[in-house]
């Protein structure tokens, strides 16, 4: 239902996907994935896409868009919930085993080790974490130091977003998602979320899921689970499953 509604909105005002993507500050490939059902856009991106189409409809005095933004967001949440199902991690493991890569072929030993790490991540994800001591969320506890080593990048990201320079903002988080070591990833994601830059955090997770070295994606997922950031780990596994 979400896919059908999204397609109806995208084609309502006669703009090409390339034009919509540029105005909304998303990549054309991402918009293509949204319109074909390969990915579900996050809330921020969907809102920006809708705003572009709504402004174009008002500018050209075209017929009103076929669906409202609240309705699309409701369908988007339902579609997202379907993707993040209990079997998502299992599907990610099976899909990742045959995922094409530009890297040299793995030896049999390295393939077994990779699958072992994915199964371990799945078991950790399936086991709910409990807190028996101080009821403080992981991103507010002592796992992340008070000093924010990502403050400058976050400030630059938010500045670009506020000025409408979405490509520049996306480049910052894309670069971090492709370069940060796995042990640094949980702190970086938590820092972006604490600063209210949830779109940036989601973009970093998506970049991590699409690293050329699948082992790096697995290591980041394991690091997030170890820090109690299970939802973020699930986002990477879901992206690996749907972005083939």
C-alpha positions as CSV (number, residue, x, y, z in Angstrom):
1,X,0.0,0.0,0.0
2,X,2.8,2.4,0.8
3,X,4.6,1.7,-2.5
4,X,1.4,2.3,-4.5
5,X,0.7,5.5,-2.6
6,X,4.2,6.8,-3.0
7,X,4.2,6.1,-6.7
8,X,0.9,8.0,-7.0
9,X,2.4,11.0,-5.3
10,X,5.7,10.9,-7.3
11,X,3.9,10.9,-10.7
12,X,1.2,13.5,-9.7
13,X,3.0,16.7,-10.8
14,X,5.0,15.5,-13.8
15,X,8.5,16.0,-12.4
16,X,11.2,13.5,-13.3
17,X,12.8,11.4,-10.5
18,X,16.1,13.2,-11.1
19,X,14.5,16.6,-10.5
20,X,12.7,15.4,-7.4
21,X,15.8,13.9,-6.0
22,X,17.9,17.0,-6.6
23,X,15.3,19.3,-5.0
24,X,14.8,17.0,-2.0
25,X,18.5,16.5,-1.3
26,X,18.4,12.7,-1.8
27,X,20.3,10.6,-4.4
28,X,18.5,9.6,-7.6
29,X,19.4,6.0,-6.9
30,X,17.8,6.2,-3.4
31,X,14.6,7.7,-4.9
32,X,14.6,4.9,-7.5
33,X,14.9,2.3,-4.7
34,X,12.0,3.9,-2.8
35,X,9.7,3.9,-5.9
36,X,10.5,0.2,-6.7
37,X,10.0,-1.0,-3.1
38,X,13.7,-1.9,-2.5
39,X,13.9,0.5,0.4
40,X,11.6,2.4,2.7
41,X,12.6,6.0,3.1
42,X,13.2,7.5,6.6
43,X,10.7,10.1,7.8
44,X,12.9,13.1,7.1
45,X,13.6,12.1,3.5
46,X,9.9,11.3,2.8
47,X,8.9,14.7,4.3
48,X,11.4,16.5,2.0
49,X,10.2,14.6,-1.1
50,X,6.6,15.4,-0.3
51,X,7.4,19.1,0.2
52,X,9.0,19.3,-3.2
53,X,6.0,17.7,-4.9
54,X,3.5,19.8,-2.9
55,X,5.4,23.0,-3.8
56,X,5.4,22.1,-7.5
57,X,1.7,21.3,-7.4
58,X,1.0,24.8,-5.9
59,X,3.4,26.5,-8.3
60,X,1.8,25.0,-11.4
61,X,-1.8,25.2,-10.0
62,X,-2.0,21.4,-10.6
63,X,-4.5,19.1,-9.0
64,X,-3.8,18.4,-5.3
65,X,-1.6,15.5,-4.5
66,X,-3.5,12.2,-4.3
67,X,-2.4,11.5,-0.7
68,X,-1.7,13.6,2.3
69,X,1.7,13.5,4.1
70,X,0.2,12.1,7.4
71,X,-1.4,9.3,5.4
72,X,1.9,8.5,3.6
73,X,3.8,8.5,6.9
74,X,1.3,6.1,8.4
75,X,1.7,3.7,5.5
76,X,5.5,4.2,5.7
77,X,5.5,3.1,9.3
78,X,3.5,0.0,8.5
79,X,5.9,-0.9,5.6
80,X,8.9,-0.3,7.9
81,X,7.5,-2.6,10.5
82,X,7.0,-5.3,8.0
83,X,10.6,-5.2,7.0
84,X,11.9,-5.2,10.6
85,X,10.3,-8.5,11.4
86,X,11.7,-11.3,13.7
87,X,12.9,-13.2,10.6
88,X,14.8,-10.1,9.2
89,X,18.2,-11.2,10.6
90,X,17.8,-14.7,9.3
91,X,16.9,-13.3,5.8
92,X,19.9,-11.0,6.0
93,X,22.2,-13.9,6.7
94,X,20.9,-15.9,3.8
95,X,21.0,-12.9,1.4
96,X,24.5,-11.7,2.5
97,X,25.9,-15.2,1.8
98,X,25.4,-14.6,-2.0
99,X,25.8,-10.9,-2.1
100,X,27.9,-9.8,-5.1
101,X,31.2,-8.1,-4.2
102,X,34.1,-6.6,-6.0
103,X,36.5,-8.1,-3.5
104,X,38.6,-11.2,-4.3
105,X,36.8,-14.5,-3.6
106,X,36.9,-15.6,0.0
107,X,38.6,-18.9,1.0
108,X,36.4,-21.6,2.5
109,X,37.7,-20.7,5.9
110,X,36.9,-17.0,5.6
111,X,33.4,-17.8,4.3
112,X,32.7,-20.0,7.4
113,X,34.1,-17.3,9.7
114,X,31.9,-14.6,8.1
115,X,28.8,-16.7,8.4
116,X,29.7,-17.5,12.0
117,X,29.9,-13.8,12.8
118,X,26.5,-13.2,11.2
119,X,24.9,-16.0,13.1
120,X,26.4,-14.6,16.3
121,X,25.0,-11.1,15.5
122,X,21.6,-12.8,15.0
123,X,21.7,-14.6,18.3
124,X,22.6,-11.4,20.1
125,X,19.9,-9.5,18.3
126,X,17.3,-12.1,19.2
127,X,18.2,-12.1,22.9
128,X,16.6,-9.0,24.6
129,X,19.0,-7.0,26.7
130,X,18.2,-6.3,30.3
131,X,19.4,-3.7,32.7
132,X,19.6,-4.6,36.4
133,X,21.6,-1.7,37.7
134,X,21.1,1.9,36.8
135,X,18.2,2.5,34.4
136,X,20.0,4.8,32.0
137,X,19.9,4.4,28.2
138,X,23.2,3.3,26.8
139,X,23.8,6.6,24.9
140,X,23.5,8.5,28.3
141,X,25.5,6.1,30.4
142,X,29.3,5.7,30.8
143,X,29.8,3.8,27.6
144,X,30.1,7.1,25.6
145,X,32.4,9.7,27.0
146,X,31.1,13.1,27.8
147,X,33.5,14.7,25.3
148,X,32.1,14.6,21.8
149,X,34.8,13.9,19.3
150,X,32.2,14.2,16.5
151,X,30.9,17.7,17.5
152,X,32.5,19.5,14.6
153,X,31.1,17.1,12.0
154,X,27.7,17.2,13.6
155,X,27.7,21.0,13.7
156,X,28.7,21.1,10.0
157,X,26.0,18.6,9.1
158,X,23.3,20.5,10.9
159,X,24.5,23.8,9.3
160,X,24.3,22.3,5.8
161,X,20.8,20.9,6.5
162,X,19.6,24.3,7.9
163,X,20.9,26.0,4.8
164,X,19.3,23.5,2.5
165,X,22.6,22.1,1.3
166,X,21.5,18.5,1.6
167,X,24.1,17.1,-0.7
168,X,26.9,18.5,1.4
169,X,25.2,17.3,4.6
170,X,24.8,13.8,3.1
171,X,28.4,13.7,2.0
172,X,29.6,14.2,5.6
173,X,27.6,11.3,7.1
174,X,28.3,9.1,4.0
175,X,32.0,9.6,4.5
176,X,31.8,8.7,8.2
177,X,29.7,5.7,7.5
178,X,32.3,4.4,5.1
179,X,35.4,5.2,7.1
180,X,34.7,4.9,10.8
181,X,36.2,1.9,12.6
182,X,33.6,-0.5,14.1
183,X,34.6,0.4,17.7
184,X,33.9,4.1,17.0
185,X,30.5,3.6,15.3
186,X,28.2,3.3,18.4
187,X,29.5,6.5,19.9
188,X,29.2,8.4,16.5
189,X,25.6,7.2,16.0
190,X,24.6,8.1,19.6
191,X,26.2,11.5,19.2
192,X,24.3,12.3,16.1
193,X,21.0,11.2,17.7
194,X,21.7,13.2,20.8
195,X,22.1,16.2,18.6
196,X,18.8,15.7,16.9
197,X,20.4,14.6,13.7
198,X,18.5,11.3,13.3
199,X,18.6,11.6,9.5
200,X,22.3,11.8,9.6
201,X,22.5,8.7,11.9
202,X,20.3,6.8,9.5
203,X,22.4,7.8,6.5
204,X,25.6,6.6,8.4
205,X,23.9,3.2,9.1
206,X,22.9,2.9,5.5
207,X,26.5,3.6,4.3
208,X,27.8,1.1,6.8
209,X,25.5,-1.6,5.4
210,X,26.8,-0.9,1.9
211,X,30.5,-1.1,2.6
212,X,32.5,-3.0,0.0
213,X,33.9,-5.3,2.6
214,X,30.9,-7.1,4.1
215,X,33.0,-8.1,7.1
216,X,33.2,-4.4,8.1
217,X,29.4,-4.2,8.1
218,X,29.2,-7.3,10.3
219,X,31.8,-5.9,12.7
220,X,29.9,-2.6,13.0
221,X,26.7,-4.5,13.6
222,X,28.3,-6.5,16.4
223,X,29.8,-3.4,18.0
224,X,26.3,-1.7,18.0
225,X,24.8,-4.8,19.7
226,X,27.5,-4.9,22.3
227,X,26.7,-1.3,23.2
228,X,23.0,-2.0,23.5
229,X,22.1,-0.1,20.3
230,X,20.0,-3.0,19.0
231,X,17.7,-0.9,16.8
232,X,20.6,0.6,15.0
233,X,22.1,-2.9,14.5
234,X,18.8,-4.1,13.1
235,X,18.7,-1.2,10.7
236,X,22.1,-2.3,9.2
237,X,20.9,-6.0,8.9
238,X,17.7,-4.8,7.2
239,X,19.6,-2.6,4.8
240,X,21.9,-5.5,3.9
241,X,18.9,-7.7,3.3
242,X,17.0,-5.2,1.1
243,X,19.9,-3.5,-0.8
244,X,21.2,-6.3,-3.0
